[in-house]
Amino acid sequence: MADNDLKLIDDLLSLYQEEKRKLDEIDRWARWHHDRPHRPGRATPEYLQLAERAQAPWGDLIVGSVAQTLYVEGYRRPDAEDNSTAWRIWQANGWDARQIAVHRAALTYGTAYAYVLPGVNSLSGKPMPKMRGLSPREVIAAYDDAADDEWPLYALAVKRRRGYVEYWLYDAESVRYYQVENVGDKPKLQRVAMHNVGVCPIVRYANRFDLEGRAAGEIEPFIPVLGRIDQTTFDRLVVQRFASWIVRTIAGMSIAETIQATGGDGGNVADEAAKLKMRLAAEDILVADDPDTKFGSLPATPLDGFIDAHDADVRVLAAVSQSPAHEMLGQMANLSAEALAAARASQTAKSDERKHQFGESHEQMLRLAAHIAGDEAAATDFEAEVRWKDTEIRSLAQAADALGKLAQMLNIPVELLWEKIPGWTQQDVERAKALVQEGGVESLVRELVAAQQPPPAEPAGPEPAPEAPAAA
């Protein structure tokens, strides 16, 4: 291995380890293993258990509420009715499902990656570009200009295997595979896979990307608010566990008298006090011989303030993260369709922005896949765009009424409106178009109409000849 390769791996590995420390903290908040709330200095096991119960995966909720609105279901030019030929590569690589993990990673950490390399179909054995997603906790990409460059100069993937670690070093001509026992050891070259794509075949998915090449996820900016919510929940659980009931008190009665009144044998007072407590049923009455004895109680600590503080923190989180507050608080009663649309307007705008950002990365990846497949027409088609699934919440009756009015009043072809039907996939739309082109719809209607018509009456036969009169 050349010295320049060693230097390159060391430089990339240094950047990778620095970035991974930050991403690991974000990962803990995203996967409900984050920092526990502050606890008393002498916390008992019971306090520790309450601290565990106070943690809630609010970070995952923020990411999921956006990720569940991002589904690519087509790729074609604006003037085309059918998907581009590159869409078949998408389908063959199973990216209807793989896209979800890539979107979630980019939303969680700020960046995610995908690679496109020459490969073969596992069933037919024919050449086919291979597209896979990469976690930013496993990859570091080096750009000459991080804000402007489409392709990185180099990329290093660190894959942890059982008993060893692999380095995958990508450049414009090949992928070189190295192996080490531990991260930081001197790598040993295992094999070289030439791809000759002409660019480093790594595609970056960036969330909240700015002009300085920085990207931020949906969790890191809100970690202080997430910690505040858990702390408020922990404080409420402590009060709920130890101070949420009335404490009865007796003044003017000694511990010894109390022990004797409750069945103690008059032995060691301290031991008896530790063993015995007055247990009162609902119908019991406290009575004392000494007229100076006074009975009283200490009020329970109210929980309303803690609950209000928790809800206030959740509303702050909903506002700064552009998430629907009514969903995070579970307050969904008596909301009209217009109110729901207004409540989700901020999240809809946020989702639309992510569609533009991630859509460009998907298109970049599909053009690269077409180039590897030898389809230069699709590789140089910069007008083709990915088509996102409509995830707006509306009833089928409302959608049918609105789409019917668009078709009648604005003379919009119904074929263009099929894509807006709730629950319809791109495959459903293509099937419907095929039926129309083949005349399948009309023939099906004719068959249904014919089945409802009564069968025609059989024609009456000739009348029988009259019988001859009998002979006299």
C-alpha positions in Angstrom: 0.0 0.0 0.0 1.4 3.4 -1.0 2.3 6.0 1.6 -0.2 8.4 0.2 -3.0 5.9 0.8 -1.9 5.6 4.5 -1.9 9.4 4.8 -5.3 9.6 3.2 -6.8 7.0 5.5 -5.3 8.6 8.6 -6.7 12.0 7.6 -10.2 10.7 6.8 -10.2 8.5 10.0 -9.4 11.6 12.1 -12.4 13.4 10.6 -14.5 10.3 11.0 -13.8 9.9 14.7 -14.4 13.5 15.5 -17.8 13.4 13.7 -18.8 10.1 15.2 -18.5 11.4 18.8 -21.1 14.1 18.0 -23.3 11.6 16.1 -23.2 9.1 18.9 -24.7 11.6 21.3 -27.4 12.4 18.8 -28.0 8.7 18.4 -28.6 8.2 22.1 -31.3 10.9 22.1 -32.8 9.4 18.9 -32.9 5.8 20.3 -34.2 6.5 23.8 -30.9 5.8 25.5 -30.1 9.4 26.2 -28.9 11.1 29.4 -31.1 10.5 32.4 -32.6 13.4 34.4 -30.7 15.0 37.3 -31.2 13.0 40.5 -30.4 13.6 44.2 -26.8 13.1 45.3 -27.8 10.1 47.4 -30.2 8.6 45.0 -31.7 5.2 46.1 -32.5 2.4 43.6 -36.1 3.6 43.6 -34.9 7.1 42.4 -32.9 5.5 39.7 -35.9 3.5 38.5 -38.0 6.6 38.4 -35.3 8.3 36.3 -35.5 5.5 33.8 -39.3 5.7 33.6 -39.1 9.5 33.1 -37.3 9.1 29.7 -39.4 9.3 26.6 -38.5 9.1 22.9 -39.5 12.6 21.9 -36.6 12.7 19.4 -37.9 9.7 17.5 -41.3 11.3 17.4 -39.9 14.5 15.8 -38.1 12.4 13.1 -40.9 10.0 12.5 -43.5 12.7 12.0 -41.5 14.1 9.0 -40.2 10.7 7.7 -43.7 9.4 7.4 -44.5 12.0 4.8 -41.6 11.3 2.6 -42.2 8.4 0.1 -40.9 8.5 -3.5 -43.2 6.6 -5.8 -42.1 7.6 -9.3 -39.4 9.3 -11.5 -40.1 10.8 -14.8 -40.0 14.0 -16.9 -42.9 16.5 -16.5 -44.1 15.9 -20.0 -44.0 12.1 -19.8 -46.7 9.7 -18.7 -44.4 6.8 -17.8 -41.5 6.6 -15.5 -38.0 6.9 -16.7 -36.0 3.8 -17.5 -33.8 4.5 -14.5 -36.8 3.8 -12.3 -36.5 0.1 -13.0 -33.0 0.2 -11.3 -34.7 1.8 -8.3 -37.3 -0.9 -8.1 -34.8 -3.7 -8.7 -32.7 -2.5 -5.7 -35.7 -2.4 -3.4 -35.5 1.4 -2.8 -39.3 1.6 -2.1 -38.2 0.4 1.3 -34.5 1.4 1.5 -35.4 5.1 1.0 -37.1 5.2 4.4 -33.9 4.3 6.3 -32.0 6.9 4.3 -34.6 9.6 5.0 -34.6 8.8 8.7 -30.8 8.9 9.0 -30.6 12.3 7.2 -33.4 13.7 9.4 -31.8 12.3 12.6 -28.1 13.1 12.1 -28.2 15.8 9.4 -26.6 13.7 6.7 -26.9 10.3 5.1 -25.1 8.7 2.2 -25.7 6.2 -0.6 -23.4 4.5 -3.0 -23.9 3.3 -6.5 -21.6 0.7 -8.0 -21.6 -1.9 -10.8 -23.3 -5.1 -9.7 -25.3 -8.1 -10.8 -28.9 -9.2 -10.2 -28.9 -11.9 -7.6 -31.5 -13.9 -9.4 -30.7 -13.5 -13.1 -27.0 -12.9 -12.8 -27.2 -10.1 -15.3 -25.3 -6.8 -14.8 -27.3 -4.2 -12.7 -26.2 -1.1 -10.7 -26.2 -1.7 -7.0 -27.6 1.1 -4.8 -27.3 1.0 -1.0 -27.7 3.5 1.8 -24.9 4.3 4.3 -25.2 5.6 7.8 -23.3 8.8 8.6 -22.0 7.0 11.8 -20.1 4.7 9.4 -19.0 7.1 6.6 -17.0 10.3 6.2 -16.9 12.0 2.8 -14.3 14.6 1.9 -15.2 17.4 -0.5 -13.1 20.1 -2.1 -16.0 22.5 -1.5 -18.5 20.9 0.8 -21.2 23.5 -0.1 -20.8 23.4 -3.9 -19.4 20.1 -5.0 -21.8 17.4 -6.3 -19.4 14.5 -5.7 -16.8 14.0 -3.0 -13.1 13.5 -3.7 -12.9 10.5 -1.4 -15.0 8.7 1.1 -14.2 6.3 3.8 -16.6 3.7 5.3 -15.8 2.0 8.6 -17.6 -1.3 8.9 -17.4 -3.2 12.2 -17.4 -6.9 11.7 -17.2 -9.7 14.3 -13.6 -9.7 15.5 -12.3 -7.1 13.0 -13.0 -3.8 11.2 -13.1 -3.1 7.5 -12.3 0.2 5.7 -13.9 0.9 2.4 -12.0 3.7 0.6 -13.9 5.1 -2.4 -12.5 7.3 -5.1 -13.3 8.1 -8.8 -11.8 4.8 -10.1 -12.1 2.1 -7.5 -13.1 0.9 -4.0 -10.2 -0.4 -1.9 -11.0 -2.7 0.9 -8.7 -2.9 4.0 -8.9 -4.8 7.2 -7.7 -4.0 10.8 -8.3 -5.5 14.2 -9.2 -2.2 15.8 -9.9 1.3 14.5 -6.6 3.1 14.4 -4.4 0.1 13.6 -2.3 -0.1 10.4 -4.7 -1.3 7.7 -3.9 -4.2 5.4 -5.1 -4.1 1.8 -7.5 -7.0 1.1 -8.7 -6.4 -2.5 -9.4 -3.7 -5.0 -12.6 -3.4 -7.0 -12.4 -1.2 -10.1 -15.6 0.6 -11.0 -14.3 3.3 -13.4 -17.4 5.4 -12.9 -15.4 8.7 -13.3 -16.6 10.2 -10.0 -16.5 9.0 -6.4 -19.8 7.1 -6.3 -21.2 8.5 -3.1 -24.4 10.6 -2.9 -25.0 12.8 0.0 -28.4 13.5 1.6 -28.3 16.7 3.6 -30.9 18.0 6.0 -31.1 21.8 6.6 -28.2 22.3 4.3 -26.7 25.8 4.2 -24.2 27.8 2.0 -21.3 26.8 4.2 -21.8 23.1 3.7 -23.2 22.5 7.1 -26.2 20.2 7.8 -28.2 19.8 11.0 -30.6 17.1 12.0 -34.0 17.3 13.7 -32.7 16.3 17.1 -29.4 18.1 17.9 -30.9 21.7 18.1 -33.6 20.5 20.5 -31.6 18.4 22.9 -31.9 21.0 25.7 -35.7 21.0 25.4 -35.8 17.2 25.3 -33.8 17.1 28.5 -36.1 19.6 30.1 -39.2 17.5 29.4 -37.6 14.4 30.9 -36.5 16.4 34.0 -40.1 17.7 34.5 -41.4 14.2 34.2 -38.9 12.9 36.7 -39.8 15.6 39.2 -43.5 14.8 38.9 -42.8 11.1 39.4 -40.8 11.8 42.5 -43.6 13.9 44.0 -46.2 11.4 42.8 -44.3 8.6 44.5 -43.4 10.2 47.8 -45.6 13.2 48.5 -48.9 12.9 46.6 -51.0 11.8 49.6 -52.2 13.2 52.9 -49.9 12.5 55.9 -51.7 12.0 59.2 -50.0 13.5 62.3 -50.5 13.1 66.1 -49.2 15.7 68.5 -49.1 15.0 72.3 -48.6 11.2 72.1 -45.2 9.6 72.6 -43.8 6.9 70.4 -44.0 4.3 73.2 -47.7 5.1 73.7 -48.3 4.7 70.0 -46.5 1.3 70.0 -48.5 0.0 72.9 -51.7 1.3 71.3 -50.9 -0.6 68.1 -49.9 -3.9 69.7 -46.3 -3.4 70.6 -44.8 -5.5 73.5 -43.1 -2.6 75.1 -39.6 -3.7 74.2 -37.0 -1.5 72.5 -38.8 1.6 71.4 -36.6 2.3 68.4 -36.9 -1.2 67.1 -40.6 -1.3 67.6 -40.9 2.1 65.9 -39.1 0.8 62.9 -41.3 -2.3 62.7 -44.7 -1.0 63.5 -46.8 1.7 61.8 -50.4 2.7 62.5 -52.5 1.2 59.8 -55.9 2.9 59.5 -58.8 1.6 57.6 -61.5 3.9 56.1 -63.9 3.3 59.0 -61.3 3.6 61.8 -61.4 6.5 64.4 -58.4 7.8 66.3 -59.0 8.2 70.0 -56.5 9.4 72.7 -56.9 9.5 76.5 -54.9 12.7 76.9 -57.1 15.7 76.2 -54.0 17.6 74.9 -53.5 15.2 72.1 -54.1 16.8 68.7 -54.7 15.0 65.4 -53.9 16.6 62.1 -52.6 16.0 58.6 -50.1 17.4 56.1 -51.6 18.2 52.7 -50.6 16.3 49.6 -48.4 18.1 47.1 -50.5 18.9 44.1 -49.3 17.6 40.7 -51.1 20.2 38.5 -48.0 22.5 38.3 -45.8 19.6 37.1 -48.3 18.6 34.5 -48.7 22.1 33.2 -45.0 22.6 33.1 -44.6 19.4 31.1 -47.3 20.4 28.6 -45.7 23.8 28.3 -42.3 22.2 27.4 -44.0 20.0 24.9 -45.6 23.0 23.2 -42.3 24.7 23.0 -40.8 21.6 21.4 -43.7 21.4 19.0 -43.2 25.1 18.0 -39.4 25.0 17.5 -39.4 21.7 15.7 -42.5 22.5 13.5 -44.4 19.5 14.8 -48.2 19.4 15.3 -48.7 20.2 19.0 -52.1 18.5 19.1 -50.5 15.2 18.2 -47.7 15.5 20.7 -50.1 16.4 23.5 -52.8 13.9 22.4 -55.4 16.5 22.1 -57.4 15.6 19.0 -61.0 16.1 20.0 -63.5 18.1 17.9 -61.0 19.3 15.2 -62.5 20.0 11.8 -60.8 19.3 8.6 -59.9 23.0 8.2 -58.5 23.1 11.8 -56.4 20.0 11.2 -55.0 21.5 8.0 -54.1 24.7 9.8 -52.5 22.7 12.7 -50.3 20.8 10.3 -49.4 23.7 8.1 -46.0 24.3 9.7 -45.1 20.6 9.4 -46.3 20.5 5.8 -44.0 23.4 4.9 -41.2 21.6 6.6 -41.9 18.4 4.8 -42.0 20.2 1.4 -38.6 21.7 2.1 -37.2 18.2 2.8 -38.7 16.8 -0.4 -36.8 19.4 -2.4 -33.5 18.6 -0.6 -33.8 14.8 -0.7 -35.3 14.8 -4.1 -32.2 16.3 -5.7 -30.1 13.6 -4.1 -32.4 10.8 -5.3 -32.2 12.2 -8.8 -28.4 12.5 -8.6 -28.3 8.8 -7.6 -30.6 7.7 -10.4 -28.6 9.5 -13.0 -25.4 7.9 -11.7 -27.2 4.5 -11.8 -28.3 5.1 -15.4 -24.7 6.0 -16.3 -23.4 2.8 -14.8 -26.1 0.8 -16.7 -25.0 2.4 -20.0 -28.3 4.4 -20.4 -26.7 7.8 -21.3 -30.1 9.3 -22.2 -31.4 8.8 -18.7 -28.0 9.7 -17.2 -28.1 13.2 -18.9 -31.8 13.8 -18.3 -31.8 16.7 -15.9 -35.5 17.4 -16.3 -36.7 14.1 -14.8 -37.9 14.5 -11.2 -38.9 12.1 -8.5 -42.5 12.1 -7.6 -43.5 12.1 -4.0 -46.5 10.3 -2.6 -49.4 12.6 -1.4 -49.6 11.9 2.3 -52.1 14.7 3.2 -54.8 13.3 5.5 -58.2 13.5 3.9 -61.2 11.2 3.7 -61.9 9.3 0.5 -65.3 11.1 0.2 -63.7 14.5 0.5 -61.1 13.6 -2.1 -63.6 12.2 -4.5 -65.8 15.3 -4.2 -62.8 17.6 -4.8 -61.3 15.6 -7.7 -64.7 15.3 -9.3 -65.2 19.1 -9.2 -61.7 19.6 -10.7 -62.5 17.3 -13.6 -65.9 18.9 -14.3 -65.3 22.6 -13.6 -61.7 22.9 -14.9 -61.8 20.1 -17.5 -58.7 18.4 -16.0 -58.2 15.0 -17.5 -59.2 12.4 -15.0 -56.0 10.4 -15.6 -54.0 13.2 -14.0 -56.2 13.2 -10.9 -55.9 9.4 -10.3 -52.5 10.1 -8.6 -54.4 12.3 -6.0 -56.7 9.5 -4.8 -55.9 8.6 -1.2 -54.3 5.2 -0.8 -53.5 4.8 -4.5 -49.9 3.9 -5.4 -48.1 4.5 -8.6 -48.8 0.9 -9.5 -52.5 1.4 -9.1 -52.3 4.4 -11.5 -50.4 2.5 -14.1 -52.8 -0.4 -13.9 -55.8 2.0 -14.4 -54.1 3.6 -17.4 -53.5 0.2 -18.9 -57.1 -0.8 -18.5 -58.3 2.3 -20.2 -55.8 1.8 -23.1 -56.9 -1.8 -23.5 -60.5 -1.0 -23.3 -60.8 -3.1 -20.2 -62.9 -0.6 -18.3 -65.6 -0.3 -21.0 -65.7 -4.1 -21.5 -66.0 -4.6 -17.7 -68.9 -2.1 -17.5 -70.6 -3.8 -20.5 -70.3 -7.2 -18.7 -71.7 -5.7 -15.5 -74.7 -4.1 -17.3 -75.4 -7.3 -19.3 -75.3 -9.4 -16.1 -78.0 -7.2 -14.6 -80.4 -7.5 -17.7 -83.1 -10.2 -17.5 -82.5 -13.0 -20.0 -84.5 -12.7 -23.2 -87.7 -14.8 -23.4 -87.5 -17.9 -25.6 -89.6 -17.5 -28.8 -92.9 -19.4 -28.9 -93.0 -22.5 -31.1 -95.8 -23.1 -33.8 -99.3 -23.8 -32.5 -100.3 -27.5 -32.7 -102.8 -28.5 -35.5 -106.4 -28.9 -34.3 -107.5 -32.5 -33.8 -109.7 -34.2 -36.5 -113.3 -34.8 -35.5 -114.0 -38.3 -34.4 -115.7 -40.6 -37.1 -119.4 -41.2 -36.6 
